[in-house]
Protein backbone atom coordinates (compact mmCIF):
# COMPACT_ATOMS: atom_id res chain seq x y z
CA UNK A 1 0.00 0.00 0.00
CA UNK A 2 2.82 2.39 0.93
CA UNK A 3 4.60 1.61 -2.33
CA UNK A 4 1.43 2.39 -4.25
CA UNK A 5 1.04 5.77 -2.50
CA UNK A 6 4.68 6.66 -3.23
CA UNK A 7 4.16 5.72 -6.86
CA UNK A 8 1.06 7.87 -7.12
CA UNK A 9 2.91 10.85 -5.58
CA UNK A 10 5.79 10.48 -8.06
CA UNK A 11 3.31 10.33 -10.94
CA UNK A 12 1.57 13.46 -9.66
CA UNK A 13 4.87 15.37 -9.46
CA UNK A 14 5.77 14.34 -13.00
CA UNK A 15 2.37 15.48 -14.29
CA UNK A 16 2.81 18.82 -12.47
CA UNK A 17 6.26 19.21 -14.04
CA UNK A 18 4.80 18.51 -17.48
CA UNK A 19 1.98 21.03 -16.88
CA UNK A 20 4.38 23.72 -15.60
CA UNK A 21 6.66 23.34 -18.63
CA UNK A 22 3.70 23.58 -21.01
CA UNK A 23 2.26 26.58 -19.11
CA UNK A 24 5.62 28.38 -19.17
CA UNK A 25 5.92 27.95 -22.95
CA UNK A 26 2.33 29.14 -23.44
CA UNK A 27 2.93 32.21 -21.28
CA UNK A 28 6.06 33.09 -23.27
CA UNK A 29 4.18 32.60 -26.54
CA UNK A 30 1.32 34.81 -25.26
CA UNK A 31 3.77 37.55 -24.23
CA UNK A 32 5.42 37.38 -27.64
CA UNK A 33 2.07 37.58 -29.40
CA UNK A 34 1.16 40.72 -27.42
CA UNK A 35 4.55 42.33 -28.08
CA UNK A 36 4.35 41.43 -31.78
CA UNK A 37 0.85 42.91 -31.94
CA UNK A 38 2.10 46.16 -30.36
CA UNK A 39 5.10 46.31 -32.74
CA UNK A 40 2.93 45.62 -35.80
CA UNK A 41 0.30 48.14 -34.71
CA UNK A 42 2.93 50.84 -34.16
CA UNK A 43 4.14 50.36 -37.73
CA UNK A 44 0.70 51.41 -39.00
CA UNK A 45 0.98 54.86 -37.38
CA UNK A 46 0.82 57.58 -39.99
CA UNK A 47 4.02 59.30 -41.04
CA UNK A 48 3.84 62.65 -42.75
CA UNK A 49 5.03 62.67 -46.38
CA UNK A 50 6.03 66.34 -46.27
CA UNK A 51 9.72 67.20 -46.53
CA UNK A 52 9.82 70.23 -44.21
CA UNK A 53 12.08 70.09 -41.14
CA UNK A 54 9.24 69.78 -38.62
CA UNK A 55 7.75 66.83 -40.45
CA UNK A 56 11.13 65.16 -40.87
CA UNK A 57 11.92 65.61 -37.17
CA UNK A 58 8.54 64.06 -36.31
CA UNK A 59 9.31 61.14 -38.61
CA UNK A 60 12.77 60.76 -37.06
CA UNK A 61 11.23 60.65 -33.56
CA UNK A 62 8.67 58.04 -34.67
CA UNK A 63 11.31 55.95 -36.43
CA UNK A 64 13.65 56.14 -33.43
CA UNK A 65 10.80 55.08 -31.16
CA UNK A 66 9.97 52.11 -33.38
CA UNK A 67 13.65 51.10 -33.49
CA UNK A 68 13.82 51.20 -29.68
CA UNK A 69 10.64 49.10 -29.42
CA UNK A 70 12.06 46.54 -31.87
CA UNK A 71 15.39 46.38 -30.02
CA UNK A 72 13.55 45.70 -26.76
CA UNK A 73 11.50 43.01 -28.50
CA UNK A 74 14.65 41.33 -29.83
CA UNK A 75 16.19 41.46 -26.33
CA UNK A 76 13.03 39.84 -24.95
CA UNK A 77 13.25 37.08 -27.58
CA UNK A 78 16.92 36.44 -26.72
CA UNK A 79 16.10 36.22 -22.99
CA UNK A 80 13.19 33.86 -23.66
CA UNK A 81 15.35 31.66 -25.87
CA UNK A 82 17.78 31.32 -22.95
CA UNK A 83 14.88 30.44 -20.61
CA UNK A 84 13.63 27.78 -23.02
CA UNK A 85 17.16 26.41 -23.52
CA UNK A 86 17.47 26.03 -19.75
CA UNK A 87 14.10 24.28 -19.76
CA UNK A 88 15.23 21.98 -22.60
CA UNK A 89 18.40 21.06 -20.70
CA UNK A 90 16.37 20.32 -17.58
CA UNK A 91 13.90 18.20 -19.53
CA UNK A 92 16.75 16.23 -21.13
CA UNK A 93 18.20 15.41 -17.70
CA UNK A 94 14.77 14.37 -16.40
CA UNK A 95 14.10 12.28 -19.51
CA UNK A 96 17.37 10.37 -19.11
CA UNK A 97 16.56 9.75 -15.43
CA UNK A 98 13.09 8.47 -16.36
CA UNK A 99 14.54 6.22 -19.05
CA UNK A 100 16.98 4.72 -16.54
CA UNK A 101 14.14 4.17 -14.07
CA UNK A 102 12.05 2.57 -16.83
CA UNK A 103 14.87 0.18 -17.74
CA UNK A 104 15.24 -0.76 -14.06
CA UNK A 105 11.49 -1.33 -13.67
CA UNK A 106 11.41 -3.49 -16.81
CA UNK A 107 14.30 -5.59 -15.55
CA UNK A 108 12.61 -6.20 -12.20
CA UNK A 109 9.32 -6.95 -13.90
CA UNK A 110 10.98 -9.46 -16.22
CA UNK A 111 12.56 -11.21 -13.22
CA UNK A 112 9.22 -11.43 -11.42
CA UNK A 113 7.52 -12.74 -14.57
CA UNK A 114 10.21 -15.43 -14.99
CA UNK A 115 9.85 -16.47 -11.36
CA UNK A 116 6.08 -16.66 -11.60
CA UNK A 117 6.34 -18.62 -14.84
CA UNK A 118 8.66 -21.12 -13.22
CA UNK A 119 6.18 -21.54 -10.36
CA UNK A 120 3.02 -20.96 -12.31
CA UNK A 121 0.95 -24.03 -11.47
CA UNK A 122 -1.54 -24.10 -8.60
CA UNK A 123 -0.12 -27.44 -7.51
CA UNK A 124 3.39 -25.98 -7.11
CA UNK A 125 2.05 -23.08 -5.05
CA UNK A 126 -0.01 -25.43 -2.89
CA UNK A 127 2.96 -27.78 -2.42
CA UNK A 128 5.09 -24.81 -1.38
CA UNK A 129 2.46 -23.78 1.19
CA UNK A 130 1.57 -27.25 2.59
CA UNK A 131 5.17 -28.43 2.81
CA UNK A 132 5.64 -26.07 5.75
CA UNK A 133 6.89 -27.55 9.03
CA UNK A 134 4.17 -25.94 11.10
CA UNK A 135 1.01 -23.84 10.93
CA UNK A 136 2.85 -20.54 11.52
CA UNK A 137 5.25 -21.22 8.67
CA UNK A 138 2.33 -22.22 6.42
CA UNK A 139 0.61 -18.88 7.13
CA UNK A 140 3.79 -16.92 6.33
CA UNK A 141 4.20 -18.82 3.03
CA UNK A 142 0.58 -18.14 2.08
CA UNK A 143 1.04 -14.44 2.80
CA UNK A 144 4.29 -14.45 0.80
CA UNK A 145 2.55 -15.97 -2.26
CA UNK A 146 -0.19 -13.33 -2.07
CA UNK A 147 2.21 -10.42 -1.55
CA UNK A 148 4.44 -11.57 -4.41
CA UNK A 149 1.43 -11.67 -6.72
CA UNK A 150 0.52 -8.13 -5.60
CA UNK A 151 4.16 -7.08 -6.08
CA UNK A 152 4.13 -8.42 -9.63
CA UNK A 153 0.94 -6.52 -10.47
CA UNK A 154 2.45 -3.36 -8.96
CA UNK A 155 5.63 -3.81 -11.03
CA UNK A 156 3.48 -4.07 -14.17
CA UNK A 157 1.62 -0.85 -13.25
CA UNK A 158 4.91 0.94 -12.52
CA UNK A 159 6.35 -0.06 -15.90
CA UNK A 160 3.18 1.13 -17.65
CA UNK A 161 3.13 4.48 -15.81
CA UNK A 162 6.85 5.02 -16.26
CA UNK A 163 6.46 4.47 -20.00
CA UNK A 164 3.69 7.07 -20.03
CA UNK A 165 5.91 9.54 -18.12
CA UNK A 166 8.76 8.99 -20.60
CA UNK A 167 6.36 9.58 -23.50
CA UNK A 168 4.97 12.81 -21.95
CA UNK A 169 8.47 14.08 -21.16
CA UNK A 170 9.50 13.45 -24.76
CA UNK A 171 6.47 15.39 -26.00
CA UNK A 172 7.29 18.31 -23.68
CA UNK A 173 10.89 18.28 -24.83
CA UNK A 174 9.83 18.34 -28.49
CA UNK A 175 7.37 21.20 -27.79
CA UNK A 176 10.11 23.19 -26.02
CA UNK A 177 12.55 22.67 -28.88
CA UNK A 178 9.88 23.71 -31.38
CA UNK A 179 9.11 26.85 -29.33
CA UNK A 180 12.82 27.67 -29.24
CA UNK A 181 13.11 27.28 -33.02
CA UNK A 182 10.08 29.52 -33.56
CA UNK A 183 11.54 32.21 -31.30
CA UNK A 184 14.88 32.06 -33.10
CA UNK A 185 13.05 32.53 -36.42
CA UNK A 186 11.14 35.49 -34.95
CA UNK A 187 14.37 37.00 -33.68
CA UNK A 188 16.01 36.70 -37.09
CA UNK A 189 12.98 38.25 -38.83
CA UNK A 190 12.97 41.15 -36.34
CA UNK A 191 16.70 41.74 -36.90
CA UNK A 192 16.13 42.04 -40.65
CA UNK A 193 13.32 44.56 -40.05
CA UNK A 194 15.57 46.45 -37.63
CA UNK A 195 18.30 46.68 -40.25
CA UNK A 196 15.79 48.17 -42.73
CA UNK A 197 14.64 50.72 -40.14
CA UNK A 198 18.24 51.64 -39.31
CA UNK A 199 18.89 52.26 -43.02
CA UNK A 200 15.74 54.40 -43.26
CA UNK A 201 16.80 56.38 -40.19
CA UNK A 202 20.29 56.91 -41.64
CA UNK A 203 18.79 58.26 -44.87
CA UNK A 204 16.55 60.63 -42.93
CA UNK A 205 19.47 61.82 -40.80
CA UNK A 206 21.53 62.54 -43.91
CA UNK A 207 18.71 64.73 -45.18
CA UNK A 208 18.33 66.54 -41.85
CA UNK A 209 22.06 67.14 -41.37
CA UNK A 210 21.93 69.48 -44.36
CA UNK A 211 19.33 71.64 -42.59
CA UNK A 212 21.11 72.35 -39.31
CA UNK A 213 19.95 75.97 -39.03
CA UNK A 214 16.32 75.09 -39.67
CA UNK A 215 16.55 72.28 -37.13
CA UNK A 216 17.86 74.60 -34.42
CA UNK A 217 15.08 77.08 -35.19
CA UNK A 218 12.39 74.36 -34.95
CA UNK A 219 13.86 72.96 -31.71
CA UNK A 220 14.02 76.45 -30.17
CA UNK A 221 10.39 77.06 -31.14
CA UNK A 222 9.32 73.78 -29.48
CA UNK A 223 11.39 74.54 -26.38
CA UNK A 224 9.80 77.99 -25.91
CA UNK A 225 6.32 76.50 -26.25
CA UNK A 226 7.18 73.68 -23.82
CA UNK A 227 8.62 76.16 -21.29
CA UNK A 228 5.40 78.21 -21.30
CA UNK A 229 3.31 75.06 -20.90
CA UNK A 230 5.49 73.79 -18.04
CA UNK A 231 5.33 77.15 -16.28
CA UNK A 232 1.53 76.95 -16.35
CA UNK A 233 1.61 73.34 -15.08
CA UNK A 234 4.03 74.32 -12.27
CA UNK A 235 1.75 77.17 -11.21
CA UNK A 236 -1.31 74.91 -11.06
CA UNK A 237 0.59 72.25 -9.13
CA UNK A 238 1.69 74.88 -6.58
CA UNK A 239 -1.96 75.82 -6.15
CA UNK A 240 -2.86 72.15 -5.69
CA UNK A 241 -0.07 71.72 -3.12
CA UNK A 242 -1.36 74.74 -1.19
CA UNK A 243 -4.90 73.32 -1.27
CA UNK A 244 -3.61 69.96 -0.02
CA UNK A 245 -1.72 71.71 2.79
CA UNK A 246 -4.90 73.51 3.85
CA UNK A 247 -6.86 70.26 3.82
CA UNK A 248 -4.22 68.60 6.00
CA UNK A 249 -4.26 71.54 8.45
CA UNK A 250 -8.06 71.41 8.61
CA UNK A 251 -7.96 67.69 9.35
CA UNK A 252 -5.30 68.22 12.03
CA UNK A 253 -7.42 71.01 13.57
CA UNK A 254 -10.52 68.80 13.71
CA UNK A 255 -8.57 65.97 15.33
CA UNK A 256 -7.02 68.36 17.84
CA UNK A 257 -10.43 69.81 18.77
CA UNK A 258 -11.86 66.33 19.24
CA UNK A 259 -8.95 65.38 21.45
CA UNK A 260 -9.27 68.60 23.43
CA UNK A 261 -12.92 67.88 24.21
CA UNK A 262 -11.97 64.57 25.84
CA UNK A 263 -9.25 66.06 28.05
CA UNK A 264 -10.87 67.83 30.99
CA UNK A 265 -9.16 70.73 32.66
CA UNK A 266 -6.50 71.08 29.92
CA UNK A 267 -8.45 72.90 27.23
CA UNK A 268 -6.26 76.00 27.17
CA UNK A 269 -2.99 74.07 27.03
CA UNK A 270 -4.39 71.80 24.33
CA UNK A 271 -5.49 74.75 22.15
CA UNK A 272 -2.03 76.32 22.42
CA UNK A 273 -0.42 73.02 21.41
CA UNK A 274 -2.81 72.73 18.50
CA UNK A 275 -1.90 76.22 17.24
CA UNK A 276 1.75 75.27 17.27
CA UNK A 277 1.00 72.09 15.31
CA UNK A 278 -0.96 73.79 12.57
CA UNK A 279 1.40 76.70 11.99
CA UNK A 280 1.50 77.44 8.22
CA UNK A 281 4.19 75.48 6.36
CA UNK A 282 6.41 76.75 3.59
CA UNK A 283 5.04 76.83 0.04
CA UNK A 284 5.86 73.60 -1.79
CA UNK A 285 5.91 71.44 1.34
CA UNK A 286 3.13 68.98 0.51
CA UNK A 287 1.24 68.00 3.68
CA UNK A 288 -1.31 65.33 2.88
CA UNK A 289 -4.48 64.34 4.69
CA UNK A 290 -5.35 60.71 5.50
CA UNK A 291 -7.16 60.10 2.17
CA UNK A 292 -4.25 61.55 0.15
CA UNK A 293 -1.83 59.38 2.12
CA UNK A 294 -3.84 56.23 1.36
CA UNK A 295 -3.94 56.99 -2.36
CA UNK A 296 -0.22 57.83 -2.47
CA UNK A 297 0.73 54.60 -0.76
CA UNK A 298 -1.25 52.44 -3.18
CA UNK A 299 0.01 54.49 -6.14
CA UNK A 300 3.63 53.87 -5.10
CA UNK A 301 3.00 50.12 -4.89
CA UNK A 302 1.98 50.12 -8.55
CA UNK A 303 5.26 51.47 -9.91
CA UNK A 304 6.01 49.72 -13.20
CA UNK A 305 2.43 48.41 -13.48
CA UNK A 306 0.39 51.51 -14.36
CA UNK A 307 -1.43 51.43 -17.72
CA UNK A 308 -0.12 53.47 -20.66
CA UNK A 309 -2.15 56.73 -20.76
CA UNK A 310 -3.26 56.31 -24.39
CA UNK A 311 -5.68 53.97 -26.14
CA UNK A 312 -4.72 51.84 -29.14
CA UNK A 313 -1.28 51.32 -30.70
CA UNK A 314 1.42 53.73 -29.63
CA UNK A 315 5.11 54.57 -29.83
CA UNK A 316 7.07 56.71 -27.36
CA UNK A 317 8.63 59.40 -29.56
CA UNK A 318 9.97 61.69 -26.84
CA UNK A 319 11.75 60.49 -23.72
CA UNK A 320 12.10 62.06 -20.27
CA UNK A 321 14.98 64.37 -19.34
CA UNK A 322 17.83 65.92 -21.29
CA UNK A 323 19.36 63.91 -24.09
CA UNK A 324 21.23 64.35 -27.36
CA UNK A 325 19.42 63.34 -30.56
CA UNK A 326 21.58 60.54 -31.93
CA UNK A 327 23.01 61.41 -35.33
CA UNK A 328 22.31 65.16 -35.19
CA UNK A 329 25.03 67.57 -34.13
CA UNK A 330 24.20 70.02 -31.30
CA UNK A 331 20.56 68.95 -31.16
CA UNK A 332 19.72 68.50 -27.48
CA UNK A 333 16.23 67.97 -26.10
CA UNK A 334 14.87 68.59 -22.60
CA UNK A 335 11.58 66.87 -21.85
CA UNK A 336 9.72 67.15 -18.53
CA UNK A 337 7.63 64.10 -19.42
CA UNK A 338 7.26 61.78 -22.40
CA UNK A 339 5.59 62.12 -25.80
CA UNK A 340 3.44 59.20 -26.96
CA UNK A 341 2.30 58.97 -30.57
CA UNK A 342 -0.92 57.12 -31.29
CA UNK A 343 -3.40 56.66 -34.11
CA UNK A 344 -5.84 59.33 -35.24
CA UNK A 345 -8.75 59.06 -32.80
CA UNK A 346 -6.65 57.88 -29.85
CA UNK A 347 -7.83 58.99 -26.40
CA UNK A 348 -6.04 59.88 -23.19
CA UNK A 349 -6.93 57.70 -20.19
CA UNK A 350 -6.24 57.92 -16.44
CA UNK A 351 -3.31 55.86 -15.21
CA UNK A 352 -4.78 55.44 -11.72
CA UNK A 353 -7.72 56.31 -9.47
CA UNK A 354 -7.75 60.02 -8.71
CA UNK A 355 -9.49 63.37 -8.84
CA UNK A 356 -9.22 66.02 -11.57
CA UNK A 357 -7.54 69.00 -9.94
CA UNK A 358 -7.34 71.29 -13.01
CA UNK A 359 -8.42 71.61 -16.63
CA UNK A 360 -6.78 74.43 -18.58
CA UNK A 361 -6.25 75.67 -22.12
CA UNK A 362 -2.94 76.27 -23.88
CA UNK A 363 -2.54 77.17 -27.57
CA UNK A 364 -6.19 76.29 -28.14
CA UNK A 365 -5.82 72.78 -26.71
CA UNK A 366 -6.93 71.30 -23.38
CA UNK A 367 -4.69 69.94 -20.63
CA UNK A 368 -5.73 67.98 -17.53
CA UNK A 369 -4.13 67.44 -14.13
CA UNK A 370 -5.26 64.43 -12.06
CA UNK A 371 -4.26 64.12 -8.40
CA UNK A 372 -3.46 60.69 -6.88
CA UNK A 373 -2.59 61.65 -3.31
CA UNK A 374 0.79 63.38 -3.41
CA UNK A 375 1.27 62.30 -7.04
CA UNK A 376 -0.11 64.23 -10.03
CA UNK A 377 -0.42 62.96 -13.61
CA UNK A 378 -0.60 65.50 -16.45
CA UNK A 379 -2.27 64.93 -19.86
CA UNK A 380 -1.54 67.54 -22.53
CA UNK A 381 -2.47 68.23 -26.15
CA UNK A 382 -6.16 67.26 -25.99
CA UNK A 383 -8.64 68.50 -28.58
CA UNK A 384 -11.58 67.84 -26.22
CA UNK A 385 -12.09 66.59 -22.66
CA UNK A 386 -14.80 64.52 -20.96
CA UNK A 387 -13.93 65.58 -17.41
CA UNK A 388 -14.01 68.73 -15.31
CA UNK A 389 -12.36 69.93 -12.11
CA UNK A 390 -13.47 67.71 -9.23
CA UNK A 391 -14.31 64.70 -11.44
CA UNK A 392 -13.45 61.42 -9.70
CA UNK A 393 -11.74 58.94 -12.02
CA UNK A 394 -10.89 55.26 -11.98
CA UNK A 395 -7.83 53.76 -13.66
CA UNK A 396 -8.30 53.64 -17.47
CA UNK A 397 -11.21 56.08 -17.44
CA UNK A 398 -11.21 58.18 -20.63
CA UNK A 399 -10.10 61.78 -20.03
CA UNK A 400 -10.40 63.20 -23.54
CA UNK A 401 -9.54 63.09 -27.24
CA UNK A 402 -5.91 63.58 -28.24
CA UNK A 403 -5.40 66.26 -30.89
CA UNK A 404 -4.28 65.29 -34.39
CA UNK A 405 -2.32 68.10 -36.07
CA UNK A 406 -2.40 69.10 -39.74
CA UNK A 407 0.50 66.73 -40.49
CA UNK A 408 -1.42 63.72 -39.11
CA UNK A 409 0.49 63.48 -35.82
CA UNK A 410 -1.54 62.37 -32.78
CA UNK A 411 0.79 62.93 -29.83
CA UNK A 412 -0.02 62.91 -26.11
CA UNK A 413 2.42 64.77 -23.88
CA UNK A 414 2.33 63.06 -20.49
CA UNK A 415 3.99 64.09 -17.23
CA UNK A 416 4.16 62.60 -13.75
CA UNK A 417 4.96 64.58 -10.60
CA UNK A 418 5.40 63.82 -6.92
CA UNK A 419 4.72 67.11 -5.17
CA UNK A 420 7.02 69.41 -7.22
CA UNK A 421 9.44 66.65 -8.24
CA UNK A 422 9.34 65.62 -11.92
CA UNK A 423 9.39 61.82 -12.41
CA UNK A 424 10.27 59.68 -15.42
CA UNK A 425 6.87 58.21 -16.47
CA UNK A 426 8.48 55.30 -18.35
CA UNK A 427 9.62 53.82 -15.01
CA UNK A 428 6.02 53.79 -13.76
CA UNK A 429 4.17 52.47 -16.81
CA UNK A 430 3.68 48.81 -17.67
CA UNK A 431 5.07 48.21 -21.17
N, C-alpha and C positions, 0 to 999 in steps of 0.2 A: 504493500500500500504506500509506504514511504517513497519507494523508488518511483512509483507511478506519479505521486505528487511532485517530486523533483523533476521528472520528465516533463510534466505539464507546465511547470514554472519555466523551464528552459525554453520550451516551445513558445510560451507567451513572450518571453524576452526577445526571442528571434523575430517574432511577428512584429513586436514594437519597433525593433531596429529597422526592419524592412519598411514599416509605415513611416518612420521618421526620415529615412533616406528619401523615400518617394515624396513626402511632404516638403522636405528641404528643396528638392529639385523643382517642384511645382511652384514654391514661393519665389525662387530665383527666376523662373520662367515668367511668372506674373509680374515681378518687378521689372524685368527686361521689357515685357510687352508695354507696360505703362510708360517707361522711359522712351521706348521707341515711338510710342504714340505722341508723346510730348515733342520729341525731336522732329518727327514728320509734320506735326501740326505747325510747329514754329517755322518750318520751311515754306508754308503757304502764306505767311504774313506778307502783305504787300510791300514792295520796294518801289520807291519813286523812280521813274525813268528819266527825270530831268537831269541836266548836267551841271546845274549851278552848285556852288560850294556847299550851301546848306543841305541840299538834297544828298550830295555825295557824302557829307559828314554823317548824315542820318543813316545812309546805306552802310557806311563803314562801321558805325556803332552796332547796327543790326547784324552785320556779317561777323563782327568780332564776338558778339553775344552768342551767335549760333556756333561759332568755332569753339568757344569756351564750353558750351553745352555738350558738343560732340566729344570734346576731349574728356570731359567728366564721364560721359557715357562709356567711352573706350576704357577709361580707368576702372569703371565699375565692372565691365566685362572681364578685364584682366584679373581683378580681385575674385570674381565669381568663378573663373576658370581655375584659379588656385584652390578655392574652396572645394570645387568638384573633384580636382585632382587628389586632394587630401582624402575626400570621401571614397574615391576609386581605390586608393591605396589601402584604406581601412577595410573596404569591402573585399579586396583581394586576400588580405590577411585572414579575415573571418571565413572566407570561402575555403581557403586551404585548411584551416582548422576544422571546419565542418566536414570536408572531404576525408581528413584523417580519422575523425570520429566515425564517419560512415563506414570506412574500411574496417575499423576496429569492431564496430557493431556487427558487420557482415561476417567477420571472422568468428566472433563468439556465437552468432546465430547458426553458422554452418556447423560448428562443433556440437552445439546442442541438438541440431537436427540429426547429425551422425549418431550421436549417443542414443537418441530416442529411436532411430531406425534400428540400431543394433539391439535395442530392448523393446521392440515395438509390440510384441504379442502380449495379450492379457495374461496368458499362462506364465510368461516370464516375470511379469510384474507381480502376479499372485505368489509365484514361487519365492520371489525375493522377499515378499512381505511375510509369508507363512514359515519361511525357514529361520525366522528369528528364534533366539534362545528363550526369550520370555515375552510376556505380554507388553511390558514397557518398551522393549526393543521393537516389537511388532508395530506399536503405535507410532514410534518415531519414524520407522521405515514408511509407513502409510502416509504420514505427514510429508515426508521427504519427496515421495512420488508425486503427491499433489502439488507441492511447492515448485518442483522442477517443471511440471507441466505449465504452471502459471508463469514461471520464469521464462520458459520457451515462448509462450504467447507474448509476454512483455518484450522479449528480444525482437520478435517479429514486428510488433508495433513501433518499437524504437527505430528499427531499420527503415520502416515505411515513412515515419515522420522525419527522420534525418534526411532521407532522399528528397522529401518535399522541401525541407529547409535549404538544402543544397540547390535545388531547382529555383526557388524564390530568390536566393542570394545571387545566383547567376543572372536572373532576369533584372534584378536591381543594378547589378554591375553593368550589364549591357545598356540599361536606361541611362545610367550615369555617364558612361562613355559617349553615348549618343548625344546627351545634353552638352557635354564638353565640346564635342565636334561642332554642334550647332552654334555654340557661343564663339568658338574660334572663327567660324565662317562669318558670323555677325561682326566680330571684331575686325576682320580683314575688310569686309564691305564698308564699315564705318571709317576705316583708315583711308580707303580710296576716296570716299566722299570728303574727308577732311583735307586730303591733298588738293582736291578740286577747289574747295573753299579757300584754302591758303593761296592758291594761284589767283583766284578772283580777288582776294584781299590785296595781294601784291600789285595787281593791275590797277586797282582803285587807288592805292597809296601812291603809285607812280604818277597818276593823274593829279592827285591832290598836292603832291610835293611841288608841282609847278605853280601852285596858287597860294603860296605861303602868306602873302599879304592879305588876301581875301579870307583865308582861314583865320588869321589873327583877329581880323575885324569881326567875323561871325562869332568867334569864341568870346570876344570882349562884349559883344551885344548880348549873348546868352548869359554871361556872368553878371552884367548889370541888372538884367531882368531877374535873375535868380537872387541877387543880393536884396533887391526891393521886396521880393516875395518872402525871403527868409526874415527880413526885418519885421514884416507884418506878422509872420508866424510867431516870432520871438515876443512881440508885443502882446499878442493874444495869449500866449502861454504864461507870460508874467501875470496877466490879469487872472488867468485860471489858478495860478499858484497862490495869488493873494486871496482869491475866493476860497480855496481849499484851506488856507491858513485861518481864515475867519470861521469856517465851519468847524475846524478843530478846536479853536478857542471857545466857540459857543458850546461845543460838546463838553469840553473841560469845565466850563462855567456851570453847566447844568449838573454835572457829576459832583462838583464841589459844593453846590447849593444843597443837593440831596444828602451829601455826607454831613454838611453843617447842621441840617435839621435833626439828624440822629444823635448829634453830640451835644448834650445839654451843658449849659454853663460855659461853653467855649465858642460861642457864636462869633464874638468880635475877633478873637485870635484866628479862627478858621477863615473869616472873610479876608483878613489881612494876608493870610497865607495864599488864599485863592488869587488875590490881586497880583501877588508876586509871580504865581505860576502862569498867569495868562497875560503877562506883559508882552506887548507887541514884539514880534520877531523881525529880523532883517528881511528885506525884500529878496525873494529868491530862495529862502529857506522853506522848503515844502513840508509843512506839518499836515499830517493826514488824520482824518477821523477814522473810527473803527471800520466803517464800510469801505473806505478807500484802502485801508490796510489789508482787508480781506481780499479785495480784488487784486491788489498789487502782488500779494503772496502767491495767489493762484496763477497770475500772469507770468511771474518769474519761473514757476514750475514748468511752464509750457515753452520755454526757450528751445528753439530748434524744431518745434512742432506746430507752430501757428500757420494757418492757411495763407497761401499767396493772395494778396489783396486785389486780384483781378480775375474775371471769369474767362474761360476759354483758353486757347493756346497763347503762350507768351514767351518772350525772350527778354532777359535783363540787358538793356543796352547802355545803361549808365550805372557805374558802381559807386559805392560810398567812399568819401574821403578824397584826398589829393593824389593824383596819379598822372603819369606821363602817358600820352597816347602813343602806343607802340608804332614805330615807323614814321612818325611825324616829328620833325625837329621843332623844339620850343613850344610844343602844344601841350599845355598842362591844364588838367581839369580839377575842379574842386566842388564836390557834390556833398550836400548835407544829408542826402538820402540815397535812393536808387531810382532809376527810371526803367519802367517795365513797358515794353511794347506789346500790344495785343492786336486782335483783329478789329476791324470796323464793327462797332456795335458792342464792344466789350464794356463791362460794367465794373465799377469799384465796389468791393465788399469789405465788411468789417473783419478784422483779423481776430477779434476777441469780444467778449461781452463788455459793454461800456455805455457811456452816455455822451451824446453830442454836446460838446462845450462851445463850439463856434462854427458858424457858416459864414464865409466872407467871399467877396468878389475881388478878382485881380485880373486885369487885362481882358475883362469881359467874360471870364470863366469863373466857375465856383470852386471853392476849396473848403474842406471839412476837417475839423479837429474832433477826435473822439477820445475821451478820458477813460482810462482803465486804472483806477487808483492813482498812483503816482506816475504812471506811464501814460503817454499821449501818442496816438497814431495820427498821422496827417496824410490826407488824400487830396492831391492837387490836379488841376487841369481837367475839371469836370464841366461838361456842357450843360448838364442839368442834375439836380439832386432830388432825392426822395425823402430827405430827412430835414429836421429843423433843430435849432438849439433846444436841448432838453430831451430830445428823442432818446429812448432807451433801446439799445441794439443788442442782438445776440451775434455770436460768431457766425460769419458768412452771410449776414443780412446785407442786402443790396443798399449801397449808399447813394449811388447816382451813375449817370452815363458818362463815360470817358470821352473827351472831345477828340474828333478826328480832324486834323488840319487839312489845308488845301492840297497838300502833297500826299495825302492818304496815310499819314502817320497817326496812330492811336496810341498815345503814350501817357501812362499814369506816373506822376512823380509822387513817390511815397517816402515819408519820413517817420522815424520813431524816436521819441524822446523819453528820458526819465528825469523828471523835474526839468532842469535847463540843460541837462547833458544830452548830446546828440549820439545816438546809437547806430551801429551798422545793422540795418534791417535783415541783411542776408543771413546773419548769424541766428536770427530768431525765427525765420520762415522755414517751413518744411518743404524741401525741394528734392 
